[in-house]
């Protein structure tokens, strides 16, 4: 097995949490609109990282991670809105918000590091 990859592992684990939260929101809370947005943005983070792994260039890698960063920020928005409108309990909100915040910080560090190591910078 290869080296540990925190972003790959954390984004996949987060996607599973988002899928489970989506299932709960739909079945228990009967919330279909915001939960679908949360599902889309929350699972896109890991998918975009997987795309970035196969980037054609350093610039393409940075671009794809930038989109993942935006999706993570959007996920934070949907989490905040779902909590503020009483669809997410405080414990679930805090857990998901903490994990999304960790992801966005990790993605940001990788983008900054990649830009600093980019040739002709």
N, CA, C and O atoms as a GROMACS GRO file, in nm:
protein
  484
    1UNK      N    1   0.084  -0.118   0.000
    1UNK     CA    2   0.000   0.000   0.000
    1UNK      C    3   0.088   0.124   0.000
    1UNK      O    4   0.198   0.122   0.056
    2UNK      N    5   0.041   0.232  -0.062
    2UNK     CA    6   0.119   0.354  -0.075
    2UNK      C    7   0.126   0.433   0.054
    2UNK      O    8   0.076   0.392   0.158
    3UNK      N    9   0.189   0.549   0.042
    3UNK     CA   10   0.200   0.639   0.157
    3UNK      C   11   0.062   0.689   0.199
    3UNK      O   12  -0.030   0.696   0.118
    4UNK      N   13   0.049   0.723   0.326
    4UNK     CA   14  -0.078   0.782   0.371
    4UNK      C   15  -0.106   0.913   0.296
    4UNK      O   16  -0.014   0.991   0.269
    5UNK      N   17  -0.228   0.935   0.263
    5UNK     CA   18  -0.270   1.055   0.192
    5UNK      C   19  -0.387   1.117   0.270
    5UNK      O   20  -0.502   1.082   0.247
    6UNK      N   21  -0.356   1.208   0.363
    6UNK     CA   22  -0.461   1.263   0.449
    6UNK      C   23  -0.579   1.325   0.374
    6UNK      O   24  -0.693   1.304   0.414
    7UNK      N   25  -0.555   1.400   0.267
    7UNK     CA   26  -0.665   1.463   0.196
    7UNK      C   27  -0.754   1.358   0.130
    7UNK      O   28  -0.877   1.368   0.135
    8UNK      N   29  -0.693   1.259   0.069
    8UNK     CA   30  -0.770   1.153   0.004
    8UNK      C   31  -0.855   1.078   0.106
    8UNK      O   32  -0.973   1.053   0.083
    9UNK      N   33  -0.794   1.043   0.219
    9UNK     CA   34  -0.864   0.968   0.323
    9UNK      C   35  -0.973   1.051   0.390
    9UNK      O   36  -1.085   1.004   0.407
   10UNK      N   37  -0.940   1.174   0.427
   10UNK     CA   38  -1.037   1.260   0.496
   10UNK      C   39  -1.154   1.299   0.406
   10UNK      O   40  -1.268   1.306   0.451
   11UNK      N   41  -1.126   1.326   0.279
   11UNK     CA   42  -1.234   1.367   0.189
   11UNK      C   43  -1.328   1.251   0.161
   11UNK      O   44  -1.448   1.271   0.145
   12UNK      N   45  -1.274   1.129   0.156
   12UNK     CA   46  -1.360   1.012   0.135
   12UNK      C   47  -1.445   0.985   0.259
   12UNK      O   48  -1.565   0.960   0.248
   13UNK      N   49  -1.382   0.991   0.376
   13UNK     CA   50  -1.456   0.971   0.502
   13UNK      C   51  -1.564   1.078   0.517
   13UNK      O   52  -1.675   1.048   0.563
   14UNK      N   53  -1.532   1.201   0.480
   14UNK     CA   54  -1.629   1.311   0.488
   14UNK      C   55  -1.745   1.285   0.392
   14UNK      O   56  -1.861   1.309   0.426
   15UNK      N   57  -1.715   1.237   0.273
   15UNK     CA   58  -1.822   1.207   0.175
   15UNK      C   59  -1.918   1.102   0.232
   15UNK      O   60  -2.039   1.113   0.213
   16UNK      N   61  -1.866   1.003   0.301
   16UNK     CA   62  -1.952   0.902   0.363
   16UNK      C   63  -2.041   0.966   0.470
   16UNK      O   64  -2.159   0.935   0.480
   17UNK      N   65  -1.982   1.055   0.549
   17UNK     CA   66  -2.062   1.126   0.651
   17UNK      C   67  -2.173   1.208   0.586
   17UNK      O   68  -2.286   1.212   0.635
   18UNK      N   69  -2.140   1.273   0.476
   18UNK     CA   70  -2.238   1.355   0.405
   18UNK      C   71  -2.350   1.268   0.347
   18UNK      O   72  -2.467   1.304   0.356
   19UNK      N   73  -2.315   1.154   0.289
   19UNK     CA   74  -2.416   1.062   0.234
   19UNK      C   75  -2.510   1.016   0.346
   19UNK      O   76  -2.632   1.014   0.328
   20UNK      N   77  -2.453   0.980   0.459
   20UNK     CA   78  -2.536   0.935   0.572
   20UNK      C   79  -2.624   1.048   0.626
   20UNK      O   80  -2.738   1.024   0.664
   21UNK      N   81  -2.570   1.168   0.629
   21UNK     CA   82  -2.649   1.284   0.673
   21UNK      C   83  -2.762   1.310   0.574
   21UNK      O   84  -2.875   1.340   0.614
   22UNK      N   85  -2.732   1.300   0.446
   22UNK     CA   86  -2.834   1.318   0.342
   22UNK      C   87  -2.947   1.216   0.361
   22UNK      O   88  -3.065   1.251   0.356
   23UNK      N   89  -2.910   1.090   0.381
   23UNK     CA   90  -3.012   0.986   0.400
   23UNK      C   91  -3.101   1.018   0.520
   23UNK      O   92  -3.222   1.000   0.515
   24UNK      N   93  -3.040   1.064   0.628
   24UNK     CA   94  -3.115   1.100   0.748
   24UNK      C   95  -3.208   1.219   0.721
   24UNK      O   96  -3.325   1.216   0.759
   25UNK      N   97  -3.156   1.322   0.655
   25UNK     CA   98  -3.237   1.441   0.628
   25UNK      C   99  -3.357   1.408   0.540
   25UNK      O  100  -3.466   1.463   0.560
   26UNK      N  101  -3.338   1.321   0.444
   26UNK     CA  102  -3.447   1.285   0.353
   26UNK      C  103  -3.549   1.194   0.422
   26UNK      O  104  -3.670   1.217   0.413
   27UNK      N  105  -3.500   1.091   0.490
   27UNK     CA  106  -3.594   0.994   0.549
   27UNK      C  107  -3.658   1.042   0.678
   27UNK      O  108  -3.778   1.023   0.698
   28UNK      N  109  -3.581   1.105   0.765
   28UNK     CA  110  -3.634   1.144   0.896
   28UNK      C  111  -3.690   1.287   0.899
   28UNK      O  112  -3.794   1.312   0.961
   29UNK      N  113  -3.622   1.378   0.833
   29UNK     CA  114  -3.663   1.520   0.839
   29UNK      C  115  -3.746   1.562   0.719
   29UNK      O  116  -3.804   1.671   0.717
   30UNK      N  117  -3.753   1.476   0.619
   30UNK     CA  118  -3.828   1.506   0.496
   30UNK      C  119  -3.782   1.637   0.431
   30UNK      O  120  -3.862   1.715   0.380
   31UNK      N  121  -3.652   1.657   0.434
   31UNK     CA  122  -3.591   1.776   0.374
   31UNK      C  123  -3.521   1.731   0.246
   31UNK      O  124  -3.429   1.648   0.252
   32UNK      N  125  -3.562   1.784   0.132
   32UNK     CA  126  -3.515   1.732   0.004
   32UNK      C  127  -3.430   1.830  -0.077
   32UNK      O  128  -3.350   1.786  -0.159
   33UNK      N  129  -3.444   1.959  -0.055
   33UNK     CA  130  -3.377   2.058  -0.141
   33UNK      C  131  -3.236   2.090  -0.090
   33UNK      O  132  -3.138   2.070  -0.162
   34UNK      N  133  -3.227   2.140   0.031
   34UNK     CA  134  -3.095   2.176   0.086
   34UNK      C  135  -3.008   2.052   0.104
   34UNK      O  136  -2.886   2.057   0.083
   35UNK      N  137  -3.070   1.941   0.141
   35UNK     CA  138  -2.992   1.818   0.162
   35UNK      C  139  -2.930   1.769   0.032
   35UNK      O  140  -2.820   1.715   0.032
   36UNK      N  141  -3.000   1.788  -0.079
   36UNK     CA  142  -2.945   1.749  -0.210
   36UNK      C  143  -2.825   1.837  -0.246
   36UNK      O  144  -2.727   1.788  -0.302
   37UNK      N  145  -2.833   1.965  -0.213
   37UNK     CA  146  -2.721   2.056  -0.238
   37UNK      C  147  -2.602   2.016  -0.151
   37UNK      O  148  -2.488   2.017  -0.197
   38UNK      N  149  -2.629   1.981  -0.026
   38UNK     CA  150  -2.524   1.936   0.065
   38UNK      C  151  -2.458   1.809   0.011
   38UNK      O  152  -2.336   1.797   0.012
   39UNK      N  153  -2.540   1.716  -0.036
   39UNK     CA  154  -2.488   1.591  -0.092
   39UNK      C  155  -2.397   1.619  -0.212
   39UNK      O  156  -2.288   1.562  -0.223
   40UNK      N  157  -2.442   1.707  -0.300
   40UNK     CA  158  -2.365   1.737  -0.421
   40UNK      C  159  -2.230   1.801  -0.386
   40UNK      O  160  -2.125   1.756  -0.432
   41UNK      N  161  -2.234   1.906  -0.304
   41UNK     CA  162  -2.109   1.977  -0.275
   41UNK      C  163  -2.018   1.896  -0.182
   41UNK      O  164  -1.896   1.897  -0.199
   42UNK      N  165  -2.076   1.828  -0.085
   42UNK     CA  166  -1.996   1.753   0.012
   42UNK      C  167  -1.924   1.632  -0.046
   42UNK      O  168  -1.816   1.596   0.000
   43UNK      N  169  -1.984   1.570  -0.146
   43UNK     CA  170  -1.919   1.455  -0.210
   43UNK      C  171  -1.827   1.497  -0.324
   43UNK      O  172  -1.740   1.421  -0.366
   44UNK      N  173  -1.846   1.619  -0.373
   44UNK     CA  174  -1.762   1.669  -0.483
   44UNK      C  175  -1.618   1.692  -0.439
   44UNK      O  176  -1.526   1.684  -0.520
   45UNK      N  177  -1.597   1.720  -0.311
   45UNK     CA  178  -1.463   1.754  -0.261
   45UNK      C  179  -1.365   1.640  -0.291
   45UNK      O  180  -1.260   1.662  -0.351
   46UNK      N  181  -1.400   1.520  -0.249
   46UNK     CA  182  -1.314   1.404  -0.271
   46UNK      C  183  -1.302   1.369  -0.419
   46UNK      O  184  -1.196   1.331  -0.467
   47UNK      N  185  -1.413   1.383  -0.491
   47UNK     CA  186  -1.411   1.352  -0.635
   47UNK      C  187  -1.316   1.447  -0.709
   47UNK      O  188  -1.242   1.405  -0.798
   48UNK      N  189  -1.318   1.572  -0.671
   48UNK     CA  190  -1.228   1.669  -0.735
   48UNK      C  191  -1.083   1.643  -0.698
   48UNK      O  192  -0.993   1.661  -0.780
   49UNK      N  193  -1.060   1.599  -0.574
   49UNK     CA  194  -0.923   1.563  -0.539
   49UNK      C  195  -0.876   1.446  -0.623
   49UNK      O  196  -0.762   1.444  -0.669
   50UNK      N  197  -0.963   1.347  -0.644
   50UNK     CA  198  -0.925   1.232  -0.728
   50UNK      C  199  -0.894   1.278  -0.870
   50UNK      O  200  -0.802   1.226  -0.933
   51UNK      N  201  -0.970   1.374  -0.920
   51UNK     CA  202  -0.939   1.431  -1.052
   51UNK      C  203  -0.803   1.499  -1.049
   51UNK      O  204  -0.724   1.485  -1.142
   52UNK      N  205  -0.776   1.574  -0.943
   52UNK     CA  206  -0.649   1.646  -0.931
   52UNK      C  207  -0.530   1.552  -0.930
   52UNK      O  208  -0.423   1.587  -0.978
   53UNK      N  209  -0.548   1.432  -0.875
   53UNK     CA  210  -0.440   1.333  -0.873
   53UNK      C  211  -0.393   1.298  -1.013
   53UNK      O  212  -0.277   1.263  -1.034
   54UNK      N  213  -0.483   1.309  -1.110
   54UNK     CA  214  -0.451   1.276  -1.249
   54UNK      C  215  -0.436   1.402  -1.334
   54UNK      O  216  -0.452   1.397  -1.456
   55UNK      N  217  -0.407   1.512  -1.270
   55UNK     CA  218  -0.395   1.640  -1.342
   55UNK      C  219  -0.288   1.632  -1.450
   55UNK      O  220  -0.189   1.559  -1.438
   56UNK      N  221  -0.311   1.707  -1.556
   56UNK     CA  222  -0.219   1.708  -1.670
   56UNK      C  223  -0.098   1.798  -1.645
   56UNK      O  224   0.003   1.787  -1.715
   57UNK      N  225  -0.110   1.886  -1.546
   57UNK     CA  226   0.000   1.979  -1.516
   57UNK      C  227  -0.016   2.028  -1.373
   57UNK      O  228  -0.118   2.003  -1.309
   58UNK      N  229   0.085   2.097  -1.324
   58UNK     CA  230   0.077   2.158  -1.191
   58UNK      C  231  -0.037   2.259  -1.187
   58UNK      O  232  -0.110   2.267  -1.088
   59UNK      N  233  -0.052   2.338  -1.294
   59UNK     CA  234  -0.160   2.438  -1.300
   59UNK      C  235  -0.297   2.370  -1.296
   59UNK      O  236  -0.388   2.419  -1.231
   60UNK      N  237  -0.311   2.258  -1.366
   60UNK     CA  238  -0.437   2.183  -1.366
   60UNK      C  239  -0.465   2.128  -1.226
   60UNK      O  240  -0.579   2.130  -1.180
   61UNK      N  241  -0.361   2.079  -1.159
   61UNK     CA  242  -0.373   2.028  -1.022
   61UNK      C  243  -0.424   2.139  -0.929
   61UNK      O  244  -0.518   2.119  -0.852
   62UNK      N  245  -0.361   2.255  -0.937
   62UNK     CA  246  -0.400   2.369  -0.853
   62UNK      C  247  -0.543   2.412  -0.886
   62UNK      O  248  -0.621   2.443  -0.795
   63UNK      N  249  -0.578   2.413  -1.012
   63UNK     CA  250  -0.713   2.452  -1.054
   63UNK      C  251  -0.818   2.358  -0.997
   63UNK      O  252  -0.919   2.402  -0.943
   64UNK      N  253  -0.796   2.228  -1.009
   64UNK     CA  254  -0.892   2.130  -0.959
   64UNK      C  255  -0.904   2.137  -0.807
   64UNK      O  256  -1.014   2.125  -0.753
   65UNK      N  257  -0.793   2.157  -0.738
   65UNK     CA  258  -0.799   2.173  -0.593
   65UNK      C  259  -0.871   2.302  -0.556
   65UNK      O  260  -0.940   2.307  -0.454
   66UNK      N  261  -0.856   2.406  -0.637
   66UNK     CA  262  -0.928   2.530  -0.613
   66UNK      C  263  -1.079   2.510  -0.620
   66UNK      O  264  -1.154   2.567  -0.542
   67UNK      N  265  -1.122   2.428  -0.714
   67UNK     CA  266  -1.265   2.397  -0.725
   67UNK      C  267  -1.309   2.315  -0.603
   67UNK      O  268  -1.418   2.338  -0.549
   68UNK      N  269  -1.226   2.220  -0.559
   68UNK     CA  270  -1.257   2.141  -0.439
   68UNK      C  271  -1.271   2.234  -0.317
   68UNK      O  272  -1.358   2.214  -0.233
   69UNK      N  273  -1.184   2.334  -0.310
   69UNK     CA  274  -1.189   2.432  -0.201
   69UNK      C  275  -1.323   2.507  -0.203
   69UNK      O  276  -1.384   2.529  -0.098
   70UNK      N  277  -1.367   2.547  -0.321
   70UNK     CA  278  -1.495   2.617  -0.335
   70UNK      C  279  -1.611   2.526  -0.295
   70UNK      O  280  -1.704   2.571  -0.229
   71UNK      N  281  -1.606   2.399  -0.335
   71UNK     CA  282  -1.712   2.304  -0.298
   71UNK      C  283  -1.716   2.284  -0.148
   71UNK      O  284  -1.824   2.270  -0.089
   72UNK      N  285  -1.601   2.283  -0.085
   72UNK     CA  286  -1.593   2.268   0.060
   72UNK      C  287  -1.655   2.390   0.128
   72UNK      O  288  -1.729   2.376   0.226
   73UNK      N  289  -1.625   2.507   0.078
   73UNK     CA  290  -1.683   2.630   0.132
   73UNK      C  291  -1.835   2.630   0.114
   73UNK      O  292  -1.908   2.672   0.203
   74UNK      N  293  -1.882   2.584  -0.001
   74UNK     CA  294  -2.026   2.574  -0.025
   74UNK      C  295  -2.089   2.474   0.072
   74UNK      O  296  -2.200   2.497   0.122
   75UNK      N  297  -2.020   2.366   0.099
   75UNK     CA  298  -2.070   2.266   0.194
   75UNK      C  299  -2.088   2.328   0.332
   75UNK      O  300  -2.186   2.302   0.401
   76UNK      N  301  -1.991   2.411   0.373
   76UNK     CA  302  -2.003   2.481   0.501
   76UNK      C  303  -2.130   2.568   0.504
   76UNK      O  304  -2.199   2.574   0.605
   77UNK      N  305  -2.159   2.632   0.393
   77UNK     CA  306  -2.279   2.715   0.384
   77UNK      C  307  -2.405   2.631   0.406
   77UNK      O  308  -2.492   2.667   0.486
   78UNK      N  309  -2.416   2.517   0.335
   78UNK     CA  310  -2.535   2.433   0.347
   78UNK      C  311  -2.547   2.375   0.487
   78UNK      O  312  -2.658   2.364   0.540
   79UNK      N  313  -2.435   2.339   0.548
   79UNK     CA  314  -2.438   2.290   0.686
   79UNK      C  315  -2.491   2.399   0.780
   79UNK      O  316  -2.576   2.372   0.866
   80UNK      N  317  -2.441   2.520   0.763
   80UNK     CA  318  -2.485   2.632   0.848
   80UNK      C  319  -2.634   2.660   0.828
   80UNK      O  320  -2.706   2.684   0.924
   81UNK      N  321  -2.679   2.656   0.704
   81UNK     CA  322  -2.820   2.682   0.675
   81UNK      C  323  -2.909   2.571   0.730
   81UNK      O  324  -3.014   2.598   0.788
   82UNK      N  325  -2.868   2.447   0.712
   82UNK     CA  326  -2.946   2.334   0.766
   82UNK      C  327  -2.954   2.340   0.919
   82UNK      O  328  -3.058   2.309   0.977
   83UNK      N  329  -2.846   2.381   0.982
   83UNK     CA  330  -2.848   2.393   1.128
   83UNK      C  331  -2.936   2.511   1.171
   83UNK      O  332  -3.019   2.497   1.261
   84UNK      N  333  -2.919   2.626   1.106
   84UNK     CA  334  -2.996   2.746   1.143
   84UNK      C  335  -3.146   2.726   1.121
   84UNK      O  336  -3.226   2.790   1.189
   85UNK      N  337  -3.183   2.640   1.028
   85UNK     CA  338  -3.325   2.614   1.002
   85UNK      C  339  -3.374   2.489   1.075
   85UNK      O  340  -3.480   2.434   1.043
   86UNK      N  341  -3.297   2.444   1.172
   86UNK     CA  342  -3.334   2.334   1.264
   86UNK      C  343  -3.347   2.196   1.198
   86UNK      O  344  -3.420   2.110   1.248
   87UNK      N  345  -3.278   2.176   1.088
   87UNK     CA  346  -3.277   2.042   1.028
   87UNK      C  347  -3.161   1.957   1.078
   87UNK      O  348  -3.169   1.834   1.077
   88UNK      N  349  -3.053   2.022   1.123
   88UNK     CA  350  -2.937   1.950   1.178
   88UNK      C  351  -2.922   1.981   1.326
   88UNK      O  352  -2.919   2.098   1.366
   89UNK      N  353  -2.912   1.877   1.406
   89UNK     CA  354  -2.888   1.893   1.549
   89UNK      C  355  -2.747   1.951   1.569
   89UNK      O  356  -2.660   1.935   1.484
   90UNK      N  357  -2.728   2.016   1.681
   90UNK     CA  358  -2.602   2.084   1.710
   90UNK      C  359  -2.482   1.988   1.705
   90UNK      O  360  -2.377   2.024   1.651
   91UNK      N  361  -2.496   1.868   1.759
   91UNK     CA  362  -2.384   1.772   1.762
   91UNK      C  363  -2.344   1.732   1.620
   91UNK      O  364  -2.225   1.728   1.587
   92UNK      N  365  -2.442   1.703   1.538
   92UNK     CA  366  -2.414   1.664   1.399
   92UNK      C  367  -2.354   1.781   1.323
   92UNK      O  368  -2.257   1.765   1.248
   93UNK      N  369  -2.412   1.899   1.342
   93UNK     CA  370  -2.361   2.018   1.276
   93UNK      C  371  -2.215   2.043   1.315
   93UNK      O  372  -2.130   2.063   1.228
   94UNK      N  373  -2.186   2.041   1.443
   94UNK     CA  374  -2.050   2.069   1.490
   94UNK      C  375  -1.949   1.968   1.436
   94UNK      O  376  -1.838   2.005   1.397
   95UNK      N  377  -1.987   1.840   1.433
   95UNK     CA  378  -1.897   1.736   1.382
   95UNK      C  379  -1.868   1.758   1.234
   95UNK      O  380  -1.752   1.756   1.192
   96UNK      N  381  -1.973   1.778   1.155
   96UNK     CA  382  -1.955   1.798   1.010
   96UNK      C  383  -1.884   1.930   0.980
   96UNK      O  384  -1.798   1.936   0.892
   97UNK      N  385  -1.918   2.034   1.053
   97UNK     CA  386  -1.855   2.165   1.032
   97UNK      C  387  -1.706   2.157   1.063
   97UNK      O  388  -1.623   2.212   0.990
   98UNK      N  389  -1.672   2.090   1.172
   98UNK     CA  390  -1.530   2.073   1.209
   98UNK      C  391  -1.455   1.996   1.100
   98UNK      O  392  -1.345   2.036   1.062
   99UNK      N  393  -1.514   1.889   1.050
   99UNK     CA  394  -1.448   1.809   0.946
   99UNK      C  395  -1.434   1.887   0.816
   99UNK      O  396  -1.331   1.878   0.750
  100UNK      N  397  -1.536   1.962   0.779
  100UNK     CA  398  -1.528   2.044   0.657
  100UNK      C  399  -1.424   2.154   0.672
  100UNK      O  400  -1.352   2.186   0.577
  101UNK      N  401  -1.416   2.212   0.791
  101UNK     CA  402  -1.317   2.317   0.816
  101UNK      C  403  -1.176   2.260   0.808
  101UNK      O  404  -1.086   2.324   0.753
  102UNK      N  405  -1.155   2.141   0.862
  102UNK     CA  406  -1.025   2.075   0.852
  102UNK      C  407  -0.989   2.049   0.705
  102UNK      O  408  -0.875   2.069   0.664
  103UNK      N  409  -1.087   2.004   0.628
  103UNK     CA  410  -1.064   1.979   0.485
  103UNK      C  411  -1.025   2.106   0.411
  103UNK      O  412  -0.929   2.106   0.334
  104UNK      N  413  -1.098   2.214   0.435
  104UNK     CA  414  -1.068   2.338   0.362
  104UNK      C  415  -0.930   2.390   0.398
  104UNK      O  416  -0.859   2.442   0.313
  105UNK      N  417  -0.891   2.375   0.524
  105UNK     CA  418  -0.757   2.418   0.566
  105UNK      C  419  -0.650   2.332   0.499
  105UNK      O  420  -0.548   2.384   0.453
  106UNK      N  421  -0.672   2.202   0.492
  106UNK     CA  422  -0.577   2.111   0.429
  106UNK      C  423  -0.565   2.141   0.279
  106UNK      O  424  -0.454   2.147   0.225
  107UNK      N  425  -0.678   2.160   0.213
  107UNK     CA  426  -0.677   2.192   0.070
  107UNK      C  427  -0.603   2.324   0.047
  107UNK      O  428  -0.522   2.335  -0.046
  108UNK      N  429  -0.630   2.423   0.130
  108UNK     CA  430  -0.565   2.554   0.116
  108UNK      C  431  -0.414   2.541   0.132
  108UNK      O  432  -0.338   2.600   0.055
  109UNK      N  433  -0.370   2.463   0.231
  109UNK     CA  434  -0.225   2.444   0.250
  109UNK      C  435  -0.162   2.378   0.128
  109UNK      O  436  -0.052   2.415   0.087
  110UNK      N  437  -0.229   2.281   0.070
  110UNK     CA  438  -0.176   2.212  -0.048
  110UNK      C  439  -0.169   2.308  -0.167
  110UNK      O  440  -0.071   2.308  -0.241
  111UNK      N  441  -0.271   2.389  -0.185
  111UNK     CA  442  -0.272   2.487  -0.295
  111UNK      C  443  -0.157   2.586  -0.278
  111UNK      O  444  -0.083   2.612  -0.373
  112UNK      N  445  -0.143   2.641  -0.158
  112UNK     CA  446  -0.036   2.738  -0.133
  112UNK      C  447   0.100   2.674  -0.155
  112UNK      O  448   0.186   2.734  -0.219
  113UNK      N  449   0.119   2.555  -0.104
  113UNK     CA  450   0.246   2.484  -0.120
  113UNK      C  451   0.274   2.456  -0.268
  113UNK      O  452   0.387   2.472  -0.315
  114UNK      N  453   0.171   2.414  -0.341
  114UNK     CA  454   0.187   2.385  -0.483
  114UNK      C  455   0.221   2.511  -0.562
  114UNK      O  456   0.303   2.507  -0.654
  115UNK      N  457   0.159   2.622  -0.526
  115UNK     CA  458   0.189   2.749  -0.595
  115UNK      C  459   0.331   2.793  -0.565
  115UNK      O  460   0.400   2.844  -0.654
  116UNK      N  461   0.375   2.774  -0.441
  116UNK     CA  462   0.512   2.813  -0.403
  116UNK      C  463   0.617   2.726  -0.470
  116UNK      O  464   0.730   2.770  -0.493
  117UNK      N  465   0.582   2.601  -0.502
  117UNK     CA  466   0.675   2.509  -0.566
  117UNK      C  467   0.660   2.505  -0.717
  117UNK      O  468   0.728   2.428  -0.785
  118UNK      N  469   0.571   2.588  -0.769
  118UNK     CA  470   0.544   2.589  -0.912
  118UNK      C  471   0.662   2.652  -0.986
  118UNK      O  472   0.709   2.759  -0.947
  119UNK      N  473   0.710   2.588  -1.094
  119UNK     CA  474   0.818   2.647  -1.172
  119UNK      C  475   0.774   2.779  -1.237
  119UNK      O  476   0.656   2.796  -1.268
  120UNK      N  477   0.868   2.869  -1.256
  120UNK     CA  478   0.841   3.000  -1.318
  120UNK      C  479   0.744   3.083  -1.236
  120UNK      O  480   0.664   3.159  -1.292
  121UNK      N  481   0.750   3.070  -1.105
  121UNK     CA  482   0.659   3.144  -1.019
  121UNK      C  483   0.719   3.276  -0.978
  121UNK      O  484   0.656   3.352  -0.905
   0.00000   0.00000   0.00000
